[in-house]
Amino acid sequence: MDLEKGLQVFVGNLPPNCPQPEHSMGMPPHSDHGLLSLLTQNGIGSFQLQHNGMWINVNVNAMPYSFLVNIANQLEILSNGKYESILHGAVIKKKKKATTISLVTTNGPSINTIVNPAPKLVNNGNDQPAYLGKK
């Protein structure tokens, strides 16, 4: 991959207090573009990830001033599926005064880069790639 040029996306979320949180979706399940994503929150704890088909609450800031690092889609492709992209989302907390703030950045190659499995990670060339890009 030509990593001379890259793409970085930064997203800040500050949803307003929800008067009816039981009717709110939060952030629907998704995986991230890029190689890695870094997430930090203000300690409200709305982040969830899917593990073995179940949704698990994750304390993103178990350590103060820390980041949670997620594997993103392009790293899954580059590793030929050895490292899996994380399906995750966020829920709206039931407390009316609980304001969640989250900051996310994801990094990867430029938007025009076609990501293929690294040849050395395709079982030393003995297996077929799990992901096929265009030439």
A tleap script that builds the chain and sets N, CA, C and O, in Angstrom:
source leaprc.protein.ff14SB
mol = sequence {
  NMET ASP LEU GLU LYS GLY LEU GLN VAL PHE
  VAL GLY ASN LEU PRO PRO ASN CYS PRO GLN
  PRO GLU HIE SER MET GLY MET PRO PRO HIE
  SER ASP HIE GLY LEU LEU SER LEU LEU THR
  GLN ASN GLY ILE GLY SER PHE GLN LEU GLN
  HIE ASN GLY MET TRP ILE ASN VAL ASN VAL
  ASN ALA MET PRO TYR SER PHE LEU VAL ASN
  ILE ALA ASN GLN LEU GLU ILE LEU SER ASN
  GLY LYS TYR GLU SER ILE LEU HIE GLY ALA
  VAL ILE LYS LYS LYS LYS LYS ALA THR THR
  ILE SER LEU VAL THR THR ASN GLY PRO SER
  ILE ASN THR ILE VAL ASN PRO ALA PRO LYS
  LEU VAL ASN ASN GLY ASN ASP GLN PRO ALA
  TYR LEU GLY LYS CLYS
}
set mol.1.N position { 0.841 -1.176 0.000 }
set mol.1.CA position { 0.000 0.000 0.000 }
set mol.1.C position { 0.886 1.239 0.000 }
set mol.1.O position { 1.928 1.289 0.654 }
set mol.2.N position { 0.455 2.194 -0.725 }
set mol.2.CA position { 1.148 3.472 -0.746 }
set mol.2.C position { 0.662 4.282 0.446 }
set mol.2.O position { -0.433 4.843 0.425 }
set mol.3.N position { 1.490 4.335 1.486 }
set mol.3.CA position { 1.089 5.049 2.694 }
set mol.3.C position { 1.668 6.461 2.762 }
set mol.3.O position { 1.664 7.099 3.814 }
set mol.4.N position { 2.173 6.941 1.599 }
set mol.4.CA position { 2.656 8.314 1.552 }
set mol.4.C position { 1.506 9.283 1.838 }
set mol.4.O position { 1.692 10.322 2.472 }
set mol.5.N position { 0.327 8.923 1.363 }
set mol.5.CA position { -0.865 9.718 1.612 }
set mol.5.C position { -1.807 8.852 2.429 }
set mol.5.O position { -1.934 7.653 2.181 }
set mol.6.N position { -2.450 9.451 3.379 }
set mol.6.CA position { -3.364 8.683 4.210 }
set mol.6.C position { -4.653 9.435 4.440 }
set mol.6.O position { -4.834 10.558 3.969 }
set mol.7.N position { -5.530 8.806 5.162 }
set mol.7.CA position { -6.816 9.386 5.484 }
set mol.7.C position { -7.004 9.260 6.984 }
set mol.7.O position { -6.827 8.183 7.553 }
set mol.8.N position { -7.358 10.352 7.616 }
set mol.8.CA position { -7.689 10.334 9.029 }
set mol.8.C position { -9.050 10.990 9.183 }
set mol.8.O position { -9.290 12.080 8.664 }
set mol.9.N position { -9.925 10.324 9.892 }
set mol.9.CA position { -11.259 10.848 10.137 }
set mol.9.C position { -11.384 11.056 11.649 }
set mol.9.O position { -11.063 10.169 12.439 }
set mol.10.N position { -11.851 12.231 12.031 }
set mol.10.CA position { -12.060 12.547 13.440 }
set mol.10.C position { -13.531 12.864 13.635 }
set mol.10.O position { -14.094 13.689 12.915 }
set mol.11.N position { -14.160 12.206 14.614 }
set mol.11.CA position { -15.583 12.411 14.879 }
set mol.11.C position { -15.765 12.709 16.356 }
set mol.11.O position { -15.248 11.994 17.214 }
set mol.12.N position { -16.493 13.753 16.638 }
set mol.12.CA position { -16.883 14.072 18.006 }
set mol.12.C position { -18.386 13.949 18.142 }
set mol.12.O position { -19.133 14.492 17.328 }
set mol.13.N position { -18.831 13.245 19.157 }
set mol.13.CA position { -20.268 13.074 19.388 }
set mol.13.C position { -20.633 13.688 20.734 }
set mol.13.O position { -20.024 13.382 21.760 }
set mol.14.N position { -21.630 14.553 20.710 }
set mol.14.CA position { -22.191 15.142 21.918 }
set mol.14.C position { -23.699 15.187 21.731 }
set mol.14.O position { -24.266 16.239 21.436 }
set mol.15.N position { -24.355 14.022 21.908 }
set mol.15.CA position { -25.806 14.024 21.710 }
set mol.15.C position { -26.494 14.798 22.827 }
set mol.15.O position { -26.023 14.782 23.964 }
set mol.16.N position { -27.591 15.471 22.526 }
set mol.16.CA position { -28.312 16.199 23.573 }
set mol.16.C position { -28.947 15.219 24.552 }
set mol.16.O position { -29.158 14.051 24.225 }
set mol.17.N position { -29.249 15.701 25.753 }
set mol.17.CA position { -29.971 14.850 26.703 }
set mol.17.C position { -31.279 14.417 26.064 }
set mol.17.O position { -31.981 15.220 25.450 }
set mol.18.N position { -31.593 13.156 26.214 }
set mol.18.CA position { -32.774 12.600 25.574 }
set mol.18.C position { -33.913 12.500 26.592 }
set mol.18.O position { -33.764 11.823 27.609 }
set mol.19.N position { -35.042 13.159 26.339 }
set mol.19.CA position { -36.148 13.102 27.301 }
set mol.19.C position { -36.790 11.713 27.372 }
set mol.19.O position { -37.423 11.381 28.374 }
set mol.20.N position { -36.638 10.906 26.330 }
set mol.20.CA position { -37.188 9.550 26.317 }
set mol.20.C position { -36.106 8.575 25.833 }
set mol.20.O position { -36.193 8.078 24.711 }
set mol.21.N position { -35.093 8.296 26.654 }
set mol.21.CA position { -33.986 7.450 26.208 }
set mol.21.C position { -34.413 6.032 25.829 }
set mol.21.O position { -33.740 5.377 25.033 }
set mol.22.N position { -35.507 5.561 26.380 }
set mol.22.CA position { -35.981 4.211 26.040 }
set mol.22.C position { -36.432 4.106 24.590 }
set mol.22.O position { -36.563 3.001 24.063 }
set mol.23.N position { -36.672 5.252 23.931 }
set mol.23.CA position { -37.090 5.271 22.528 }
set mol.23.C position { -35.966 5.692 21.587 }
set mol.23.O position { -36.205 5.938 20.404 }
set mol.24.N position { -34.770 5.773 22.094 }
set mol.24.CA position { -33.651 6.260 21.301 }
set mol.24.C position { -32.729 5.118 20.901 }
set mol.24.O position { -32.611 4.123 21.617 }
set mol.25.N position { -32.076 5.267 19.750 }
set mol.25.CA position { -31.220 4.236 19.192 }
set mol.25.C position { -29.767 4.320 19.629 }
set mol.25.O position { -29.100 3.292 19.744 }
set mol.26.N position { -29.273 5.504 19.871 }
set mol.26.CA position { -27.839 5.648 20.101 }
set mol.26.C position { -27.112 5.588 18.767 }
set mol.26.O position { -27.590 6.120 17.765 }
set mol.27.N position { -25.956 4.940 18.758 }
set mol.27.CA position { -25.176 4.756 17.523 }
set mol.27.C position { -25.373 3.309 17.083 }
set mol.27.O position { -24.963 2.395 17.799 }
set mol.28.N position { -25.988 3.077 15.928 }
set mol.28.CA position { -26.263 1.699 15.501 }
set mol.28.C position { -24.970 0.905 15.290 }
set mol.28.O position { -23.903 1.490 15.102 }
set mol.29.N position { -25.067 -0.417 15.321 }
set mol.29.CA position { -23.886 -1.271 15.135 }
set mol.29.C position { -23.181 -0.972 13.810 }
set mol.29.O position { -23.817 -0.805 12.770 }
set mol.30.N position { -21.846 -0.910 13.882 }
set mol.30.CA position { -21.046 -0.636 12.683 }
set mol.30.C position { -19.600 -1.050 12.948 }
set mol.30.O position { -19.217 -1.308 14.089 }
set mol.31.N position { -18.823 -1.110 11.908 }
set mol.31.CA position { -17.374 -1.267 12.026 }
set mol.31.C position { -16.761 -0.048 11.344 }
set mol.31.O position { -17.435 0.664 10.599 }
set mol.32.N position { -15.488 0.183 11.605 }
set mol.32.CA position { -14.867 1.422 11.136 }
set mol.32.C position { -14.000 1.215 9.903 }
set mol.32.O position { -13.404 0.156 9.709 }
set mol.33.N position { -13.947 2.249 9.080 }
set mol.33.CA position { -13.058 2.317 7.926 }
set mol.33.C position { -11.638 2.517 8.452 }
set mol.33.O position { -11.455 3.094 9.524 }
set mol.34.N position { -10.660 2.063 7.734 }
set mol.34.CA position { -9.274 2.331 8.101 }
set mol.34.C position { -8.582 1.129 8.713 }
set mol.34.O position { -9.077 0.004 8.649 }
set mol.35.N position { -7.421 1.391 9.311 }
set mol.35.CA position { -6.615 0.336 9.932 }
set mol.35.C position { -6.929 0.202 11.417 }
set mol.35.O position { -7.219 -0.891 11.903 }
set mol.36.N position { -6.871 1.309 12.126 }
set mol.36.CA position { -7.139 1.322 13.564 }
set mol.36.C position { -8.035 2.500 13.895 }
set mol.36.O position { -8.001 3.527 13.216 }
set mol.37.N position { -8.836 2.351 14.940 }
set mol.37.CA position { -9.644 3.444 15.463 }
set mol.37.C position { -9.311 3.629 16.932 }
set mol.37.O position { -9.104 2.659 17.662 }
set mol.38.N position { -9.261 4.878 17.358 }
set mol.38.CA position { -9.017 5.209 18.752 }
set mol.38.C position { -10.242 5.932 19.287 }
set mol.38.O position { -10.759 6.845 18.643 }
set mol.39.N position { -10.708 5.526 20.465 }
set mol.39.CA position { -11.927 6.066 21.052 }
set mol.39.C position { -11.667 6.468 22.493 }
set mol.39.O position { -10.992 5.755 23.235 }
set mol.40.N position { -12.202 7.607 22.880 }
set mol.40.CA position { -12.226 8.007 24.281 }
set mol.40.C position { -13.594 8.597 24.580 }
set mol.40.O position { -14.245 9.160 23.701 }
set mol.41.N position { -14.023 8.462 25.833 }
set mol.41.CA position { -15.325 8.990 26.248 }
set mol.41.C position { -15.170 9.703 27.581 }
set mol.41.O position { -14.099 9.701 28.188 }
set mol.42.N position { -16.256 10.310 28.020 }
set mol.42.CA position { -16.235 11.054 29.273 }
set mol.42.C position { -16.646 10.232 30.482 }
set mol.42.O position { -16.964 10.803 31.525 }
set mol.43.N position { -16.651 8.922 30.376 }
set mol.43.CA position { -16.918 8.072 31.529 }
set mol.43.C position { -18.367 7.664 31.724 }
set mol.43.O position { -18.674 6.975 32.697 }
set mol.44.N position { -19.272 8.065 30.834 }
set mol.44.CA position { -20.685 7.684 30.975 }
set mol.44.C position { -20.878 6.201 30.649 }
set mol.44.O position { -21.756 5.554 31.221 }
set mol.45.N position { -20.081 5.666 29.751 }
set mol.45.CA position { -20.113 4.222 29.497 }
set mol.45.C position { -21.198 3.763 28.561 }
set mol.45.O position { -21.950 2.850 28.902 }
set mol.46.N position { -21.309 4.363 27.388 }
set mol.46.CA position { -22.343 3.965 26.442 }
set mol.46.C position { -21.815 3.021 25.357 }
set mol.46.O position { -22.599 2.535 24.542 }
set mol.47.N position { -20.513 2.751 25.328 }
set mol.47.CA position { -19.902 1.952 24.260 }
set mol.47.C position { -20.176 0.464 24.470 }
set mol.47.O position { -20.063 -0.050 25.582 }
set mol.48.N position { -20.538 -0.217 23.382 }
set mol.48.CA position { -20.751 -1.663 23.393 }
set mol.48.C position { -20.044 -2.274 22.199 }
set mol.48.O position { -19.909 -1.645 21.150 }
set mol.49.N position { -19.591 -3.520 22.373 }
set mol.49.CA position { -19.060 -4.260 21.232 }
set mol.49.C position { -19.670 -5.645 21.219 }
set mol.49.O position { -20.144 -6.155 22.234 }
set mol.50.N position { -19.644 -6.240 20.028 }
set mol.50.CA position { -20.224 -7.570 19.878 }
set mol.50.C position { -19.119 -8.615 20.012 }
set mol.50.O position { -18.095 -8.548 19.332 }
set mol.51.N position { -19.346 -9.578 20.900 }
set mol.51.CA position { -18.397 -10.671 21.114 }
set mol.51.C position { -19.187 -11.969 21.206 }
set mol.51.O position { -20.067 -12.107 22.055 }
set mol.52.N position { -18.871 -12.921 20.328 }
set mol.52.CA position { -19.579 -14.206 20.273 }
set mol.52.C position { -21.091 -14.019 20.177 }
set mol.52.O position { -21.857 -14.750 20.805 }
set mol.53.N position { -21.514 -13.029 19.380 }
set mol.53.CA position { -22.936 -12.809 19.140 }
set mol.53.C position { -23.664 -12.054 20.241 }
set mol.53.O position { -24.869 -11.827 20.135 }
set mol.54.N position { -22.955 -11.660 21.299 }
set mol.54.CA position { -23.592 -10.940 22.403 }
set mol.54.C position { -23.019 -9.530 22.495 }
set mol.54.O position { -21.850 -9.301 22.184 }
set mol.55.N position { -23.859 -8.590 22.926 }
set mol.55.CA position { -23.417 -7.209 23.107 }
set mol.55.C position { -22.898 -7.032 24.524 }
set mol.55.O position { -23.568 -7.383 25.495 }
set mol.56.N position { -21.697 -6.485 24.628 }
set mol.56.CA position { -21.016 -6.327 25.908 }
set mol.56.C position { -20.738 -4.845 26.139 }
set mol.56.O position { -20.237 -4.158 25.248 }
set mol.57.N position { -21.062 -4.352 27.335 }
set mol.57.CA position { -20.724 -2.980 27.708 }
set mol.57.C position { -19.233 -2.899 27.982 }
set mol.57.O position { -18.672 -3.772 28.645 }
set mol.58.N position { -18.592 -1.862 27.476 }
set mol.58.CA position { -17.151 -1.683 27.648 }
set mol.58.C position { -16.899 -0.347 28.335 }
set mol.58.O position { -17.403 0.691 27.905 }
set mol.59.N position { -16.123 -0.383 29.395 }
set mol.59.CA position { -15.719 0.843 30.066 }
set mol.59.C position { -14.515 1.393 29.320 }
set mol.59.O position { -13.380 0.997 29.587 }
set mol.60.N position { -14.756 2.296 28.396 }
set mol.60.CA position { -13.701 2.834 27.538 }
set mol.60.C position { -12.620 3.505 28.365 }
set mol.60.O position { -11.433 3.380 28.063 }
set mol.61.N position { -13.021 4.208 29.392 }
set mol.61.CA position { -12.055 4.946 30.205 }
set mol.61.C position { -11.816 4.278 31.551 }
set mol.61.O position { -11.833 4.938 32.590 }
set mol.62.N position { -11.593 2.957 31.528 }
set mol.62.CA position { -11.276 2.249 32.765 }
set mol.62.C position { -10.031 2.855 33.409 }
set mol.62.O position { -9.909 2.905 34.632 }
set mol.63.N position { -9.124 3.307 32.572 }
set mol.63.CA position { -7.959 4.054 33.032 }
set mol.63.C position { -8.153 5.500 32.576 }
set mol.63.O position { -8.371 5.740 31.388 }
set mol.64.N position { -8.080 6.464 33.490 }
set mol.64.CA position { -8.270 7.871 33.074 }
set mol.64.C position { -7.298 8.279 31.975 }
set mol.64.O position { -6.153 7.830 31.941 }
set mol.65.N position { -7.774 9.135 31.080 }
set mol.65.CA position { -6.985 9.684 29.974 }
set mol.65.C position { -6.458 8.582 29.046 }
set mol.65.O position { -5.348 8.678 28.520 }
set mol.66.N position { -7.257 7.552 28.857 }
set mol.66.CA position { -6.843 6.433 28.005 }
set mol.66.C position { -7.682 6.398 26.733 }
set mol.66.O position { -8.698 7.083 26.621 }
set mol.67.N position { -7.235 5.585 25.780 }
set mol.67.CA position { -7.950 5.353 24.533 }
set mol.67.C position { -8.223 3.868 24.386 }
set mol.67.O position { -7.408 3.041 24.795 }
set mol.68.N position { -9.352 3.527 23.812 }
set mol.68.CA position { -9.644 2.158 23.401 }
set mol.68.C position { -9.240 2.062 21.941 }
set mol.68.O position { -9.638 2.906 21.139 }
set mol.69.N position { -8.462 1.059 21.581 }
set mol.69.CA position { -7.999 0.884 20.204 }
set mol.69.C position { -8.767 -0.278 19.578 }
set mol.69.O position { -8.736 -1.400 20.084 }
set mol.70.N position { -9.461 0.006 18.467 }
set mol.70.CA position { -10.222 -1.010 17.728 }
set mol.70.C position { -9.525 -1.331 16.419 }
set mol.70.O position { -8.963 -0.451 15.767 }
set mol.71.N position { -9.569 -2.589 16.047 }
set mol.71.CA position { -9.130 -3.001 14.714 }
set mol.71.C position { -10.246 -2.617 13.749 }
set mol.71.O position { -11.420 -2.879 14.009 }
set mol.72.N position { -9.872 -1.996 12.638 }
set mol.72.CA position { -10.858 -1.536 11.665 }
set mol.72.C position { -10.831 -2.416 10.408 }
set mol.72.O position { -10.025 -3.341 10.304 }
set mol.73.N position { -11.716 -2.115 9.467 }
set mol.73.CA position { -11.953 -2.974 8.301 }
set mol.73.C position { -10.707 -3.228 7.456 }
set mol.73.O position { -10.465 -4.363 7.046 }
set mol.74.N position { -9.917 -2.194 7.189 }
set mol.74.CA position { -8.781 -2.386 6.293 }
set mol.74.C position { -7.689 -3.256 6.918 }
set mol.74.O position { -6.969 -3.949 6.199 }
set mol.75.N position { -7.557 -3.228 8.250 }
set mol.75.CA position { -6.590 -4.117 8.896 }
set mol.75.C position { -7.068 -5.562 8.820 }
set mol.75.O position { -6.252 -6.477 8.710 }
set mol.76.N position { -8.371 -5.775 8.878 }
set mol.76.CA position { -8.900 -7.134 8.706 }
set mol.76.C position { -8.555 -7.663 7.312 }
set mol.76.O position { -8.146 -8.814 7.159 }
set mol.77.N position { -8.725 -6.816 6.310 }
set mol.77.CA position { -8.397 -7.224 4.937 }
set mol.77.C position { -6.897 -7.452 4.790 }
set mol.77.O position { -6.472 -8.475 4.254 }
set mol.78.N position { -6.094 -6.500 5.265 }
set mol.78.CA position { -4.645 -6.596 5.150 }
set mol.78.C position { -4.111 -7.857 5.828 }
set mol.78.O position { -3.171 -8.475 5.327 }
set mol.79.N position { -4.702 -8.245 6.963 }
set mol.79.CA position { -4.251 -9.433 7.699 }
set mol.79.C position { -4.909 -10.717 7.201 }
set mol.79.O position { -4.708 -11.782 7.785 }
set mol.80.N position { -5.690 -10.625 6.130 }
set mol.80.CA position { -6.410 -11.767 5.555 }
set mol.80.C position { -7.334 -12.424 6.583 }
set mol.80.O position { -7.501 -13.643 6.598 }
set mol.81.N position { -7.927 -11.595 7.438 }
set mol.81.CA position { -8.883 -12.089 8.416 }
set mol.81.C position { -8.271 -12.551 9.721 }
set mol.81.O position { -8.998 -12.957 10.628 }
set mol.82.N position { -6.946 -12.501 9.841 }
set mol.82.CA position { -6.306 -12.923 11.097 }
set mol.82.C position { -6.747 -12.022 12.246 }
set mol.82.O position { -6.983 -12.497 13.357 }
set mol.83.N position { -6.857 -10.719 11.977 }
set mol.83.CA position { -7.366 -9.763 12.949 }
set mol.83.C position { -8.718 -9.294 12.447 }
set mol.83.O position { -8.837 -8.849 11.305 }
set mol.84.N position { -9.740 -9.388 13.290 }
set mol.84.CA position { -11.095 -9.064 12.860 }
set mol.84.C position { -11.506 -7.663 13.272 }
set mol.84.O position { -11.229 -7.211 14.383 }
set mol.85.N position { -12.171 -6.993 12.353 }
set mol.85.CA position { -12.755 -5.690 12.626 }
set mol.85.C position { -13.831 -5.856 13.703 }
set mol.85.O position { -14.536 -6.865 13.744 }
set mol.86.N position { -13.941 -4.870 14.555 }
set mol.86.CA position { -14.845 -4.953 15.702 }
set mol.86.C position { -16.192 -4.320 15.358 }
set mol.86.O position { -16.251 -3.158 14.955 }
set mol.87.N position { -17.278 -5.088 15.519 }
set mol.87.CA position { -18.628 -4.552 15.368 }
set mol.87.C position { -18.986 -3.907 16.704 }
set mol.87.O position { -18.948 -4.560 17.746 }
set mol.88.N position { -19.333 -2.626 16.666 }
set mol.88.CA position { -19.589 -1.897 17.898 }
set mol.88.C position { -20.666 -0.840 17.693 }
set mol.88.O position { -21.093 -0.580 16.568 }
set mol.89.N position { -21.095 -0.241 18.782 }
set mol.89.CA position { -22.103 0.808 18.749 }
set mol.89.C position { -22.180 1.484 20.098 }
set mol.89.O position { -21.343 1.238 20.966 }
set mol.90.N position { -23.166 2.327 20.282 }
set mol.90.CA position { -23.350 3.024 21.555 }
set mol.90.C position { -24.830 3.078 21.879 }
set mol.90.O position { -25.674 3.206 20.993 }
set mol.91.N position { -25.126 2.978 23.151 }
set mol.91.CA position { -26.506 3.048 23.621 }
set mol.91.C position { -26.716 4.378 24.336 }
set mol.91.O position { -25.768 4.987 24.831 }
set mol.92.N position { -27.955 4.813 24.382 }
set mol.92.CA position { -28.315 6.012 25.131 }
set mol.92.C position { -28.587 5.576 26.566 }
set mol.92.O position { -29.360 4.648 26.803 }
set mol.93.N position { -27.962 6.235 27.503 }
set mol.93.CA position { -28.152 5.894 28.911 }
set mol.93.C position { -29.539 6.309 29.376 }
set mol.93.O position { -30.082 7.314 28.916 }
set mol.94.N position { -30.102 5.539 30.280 }
set mol.94.CA position { -31.456 5.791 30.777 }
set mol.94.C position { -31.537 7.027 31.662 }
set mol.94.O position { -32.615 7.605 31.803 }
set mol.95.N position { -30.415 7.451 32.268 }
set mol.95.CA position { -30.426 8.636 33.125 }
set mol.95.C position { -30.618 9.882 32.252 }
set mol.95.O position { -29.882 10.086 31.287 }
set mol.96.N position { -31.586 10.691 32.588 }
set mol.96.CA position { -31.870 11.880 31.778 }
set mol.96.C position { -30.745 12.898 31.845 }
set mol.96.O position { -30.597 13.681 30.906 }
set mol.97.N position { -29.953 12.931 32.889 }
set mol.97.CA position { -28.888 13.917 33.038 }
set mol.97.C position { -27.532 13.378 32.598 }
set mol.97.O position { -26.520 14.053 32.789 }
set mol.98.N position { -27.481 12.184 32.014 }
set mol.98.CA position { -26.209 11.575 31.607 }
set mol.98.C position { -25.876 11.989 30.172 }
set mol.98.O position { -26.449 11.458 29.220 }
set mol.99.N position { -24.966 12.920 30.024 }
set mol.99.CA position { -24.542 13.369 28.703 }
set mol.99.C position { -23.263 12.633 28.319 }
set mol.99.O position { -22.252 12.721 29.015 }
set mol.100.N position { -23.318 11.919 27.221 }
set mol.100.CA position { -22.154 11.185 26.735 }
set mol.100.C position { -21.383 12.052 25.751 }
set mol.100.O position { -21.965 12.650 24.847 }
set mol.101.N position { -20.092 12.113 25.933 }
set mol.101.CA position { -19.205 12.761 24.968 }
set mol.101.C position { -18.232 11.694 24.497 }
set mol.101.O position { -17.599 11.030 25.317 }
set mol.102.N position { -18.106 11.521 23.202 }
set mol.102.CA position { -17.129 10.559 22.678 }
set mol.102.C position { -16.342 11.194 21.547 }
set mol.102.O position { -16.868 11.977 20.757 }
set mol.103.N position { -15.066 10.834 21.491 }
set mol.103.CA position { -14.166 11.305 20.450 }
set mol.103.C position { -13.536 10.085 19.797 }
set mol.103.O position { -12.996 9.215 20.480 }
set mol.104.N position { -13.607 10.026 18.471 }
set mol.104.CA position { -13.096 8.878 17.728 }
set mol.104.C position { -12.233 9.373 16.582 }
set mol.104.O position { -12.583 10.341 15.907 }
set mol.105.N position { -11.114 8.714 16.363 }
set mol.105.CA position { -10.324 8.965 15.170 }
set mol.105.C position { -9.971 7.619 14.553 }
set mol.105.O position { -9.622 6.670 15.255 }
set mol.106.N position { -10.067 7.554 13.242 }
set mol.106.CA position { -9.675 6.343 12.525 }
set mol.106.C position { -8.661 6.747 11.463 }
set mol.106.O position { -8.752 7.823 10.871 }
set mol.107.N position { -7.705 5.871 11.237 }
set mol.107.CA position { -6.582 6.157 10.343 }
set mol.107.C position { -6.425 5.038 9.327 }
set mol.107.O position { -6.706 3.877 9.622 }
set mol.108.N position { -5.977 5.391 8.140 }
set mol.108.CA position { -5.723 4.381 7.128 }
set mol.108.C position { -5.138 4.991 5.877 }
set mol.108.O position { -4.831 6.182 5.838 }
set mol.109.N position { -4.986 4.174 4.857 }
set mol.109.CA position { -4.458 4.686 3.587 }
set mol.109.C position { -5.460 5.616 2.919 }
set mol.109.O position { -6.604 5.729 3.359 }
set mol.110.N position { -5.027 6.279 1.859 }
set mol.110.CA position { -5.902 7.224 1.164 }
set mol.110.C position { -7.163 6.522 0.673 }
set mol.110.O position { -7.210 5.299 0.538 }
set mol.111.N position { -8.155 7.317 0.418 }
set mol.111.CA position { -9.470 6.805 0.014 }
set mol.111.C position { -9.413 6.025 -1.294 }
set mol.111.O position { -10.265 5.168 -1.529 }
set mol.112.N position { -8.419 6.301 -2.162 }
set mol.112.CA position { -8.303 5.624 -3.451 }
set mol.112.C position { -7.473 4.347 -3.389 }
set mol.112.O position { -7.348 3.653 -4.399 }
set mol.113.N position { -6.907 4.021 -2.240 }
set mol.113.CA position { -6.064 2.838 -2.112 }
set mol.113.C position { -6.917 1.573 -2.090 }
set mol.113.O position { -7.919 1.503 -1.378 }
set mol.114.N position { -6.518 0.593 -2.862 }
set mol.114.CA position { -7.175 -0.710 -2.821 }
set mol.114.C position { -6.371 -1.578 -1.867 }
set mol.114.O position { -5.186 -1.829 -2.086 }
set mol.115.N position { -7.021 -2.027 -0.819 }
set mol.115.CA position { -6.355 -2.826 0.209 }
set mol.115.C position { -6.555 -4.303 -0.103 }
set mol.115.O position { -7.681 -4.770 -0.273 }
set mol.116.N position { -5.450 -5.024 -0.176 }
set mol.116.CA position { -5.459 -6.469 -0.408 }
set mol.116.C position { -4.737 -7.148 0.741 }
set mol.116.O position { -3.962 -6.498 1.442 }
set mol.117.N position { -4.970 -8.436 0.955 }
set mol.117.CA position { -4.210 -9.144 1.979 }
set mol.117.C position { -2.713 -9.107 1.663 }
set mol.117.O position { -2.304 -9.248 0.511 }
set mol.118.N position { -1.915 -8.916 2.699 }
set mol.118.CA position { -0.462 -8.942 2.542 }
set mol.118.C position { -0.042 -10.357 2.162 }
set mol.118.O position { -0.419 -11.303 2.852 }
set mol.119.N position { 0.737 -10.537 1.073 }
set mol.119.CA position { 1.104 -11.889 0.619 }
set mol.119.C position { 1.740 -12.749 1.706 }
set mol.119.O position { 1.483 -13.951 1.760 }
set mol.120.N position { 2.554 -12.169 2.561 }
set mol.120.CA position { 3.200 -12.958 3.617 }
set mol.120.C position { 2.219 -13.424 4.685 }
set mol.120.O position { 2.510 -14.352 5.440 }
set mol.121.N position { 1.051 -12.775 4.747 }
set mol.121.CA position { 0.058 -13.163 5.747 }
set mol.121.C position { -0.977 -14.136 5.198 }
set mol.121.O position { -1.870 -14.573 5.923 }
set mol.122.N position { -0.859 -14.470 3.933 }
set mol.122.CA position { -1.761 -15.459 3.336 }
set mol.122.C position { -1.064 -16.818 3.451 }
set mol.122.O position { -0.801 -17.500 2.461 }
set mol.123.N position { -0.781 -17.176 4.702 }
set mol.123.CA position { -0.156 -18.468 5.019 }
set mol.123.C position { 1.042 -18.732 4.117 }
set mol.123.O position { 1.167 -19.804 3.525 }
set mol.124.N position { 1.925 -17.734 4.020 }
set mol.124.CA position { 3.142 -17.827 3.205 }
set mol.124.C position { 2.859 -18.194 1.756 }
set mol.124.O position { 3.660 -18.871 1.110 }
set mol.125.N position { 1.719 -17.746 1.251 }
set mol.125.CA position { 1.382 -17.991 -0.151 }
set mol.125.C position { 0.733 -19.338 -0.406 }
set mol.125.O position { 0.487 -19.685 -1.561 }
set mol.126.N position { 0.446 -20.114 0.641 }
set mol.126.CA position { -0.135 -21.450 0.468 }
set mol.126.C position { -1.664 -21.441 0.422 }
set mol.126.O position { -2.271 -22.399 -0.056 }
set mol.127.N position { -2.285 -20.379 0.910 }
set mol.127.CA position { -3.745 -20.288 0.922 }
set mol.127.C position { -4.216 -19.216 -0.036 }
set mol.127.O position { -3.436 -18.383 -0.499 }
set mol.128.N position { -5.497 -19.250 -0.323 }
set mol.128.CA position { -6.103 -18.208 -1.129 }
set mol.128.C position { -6.431 -17.024 -0.221 }
set mol.128.O position { -6.771 -17.212 0.947 }
set mol.129.N position { -6.330 -15.809 -0.753 }
set mol.129.CA position { -6.728 -14.655 0.058 }
set mol.129.C position { -8.209 -14.714 0.386 }
set mol.129.O position { -9.020 -15.108 -0.452 }
set mol.130.N position { -8.561 -14.323 1.601 }
set mol.130.CA position { -9.966 -14.289 2.011 }
set mol.130.C position { -10.685 -13.087 1.399 }
set mol.130.O position { -11.912 -13.079 1.293 }
set mol.131.N position { -9.918 -12.074 1.000 }
set mol.131.CA position { -10.465 -10.854 0.423 }
set mol.131.C position { -9.747 -10.595 -0.896 }
set mol.131.O position { -8.520 -10.652 -0.965 }
set mol.132.N position { -10.511 -10.314 -1.932 }
set mol.132.CA position { -9.921 -10.037 -3.230 }
set mol.132.C position { -10.206 -8.620 -3.641 }
set mol.132.O position { -11.367 -8.227 -3.757 }
set mol.133.N position { -9.165 -7.841 -3.863 }
set mol.133.CA position { -9.324 -6.477 -4.348 }
set mol.133.C position { -9.173 -6.443 -5.842 }
set mol.133.O position { -8.906 -7.468 -6.469 }
set mol.134.N position { -9.341 -5.275 -6.417 }
set mol.134.CA position { -9.164 -5.113 -7.855 }
set mol.134.C position { -7.696 -4.837 -8.128 }
set mol.134.O position { -6.996 -4.291 -7.276 }
set mol.135.N position { -7.239 -5.202 -9.278 }
set mol.135.CA position { -5.840 -4.954 -9.674 }
set mol.135.C position { -5.723 -3.604 -10.313 }
set mol.135.O position { -4.631 -3.205 -10.716 }
savepdb mol mol.pdb
quit
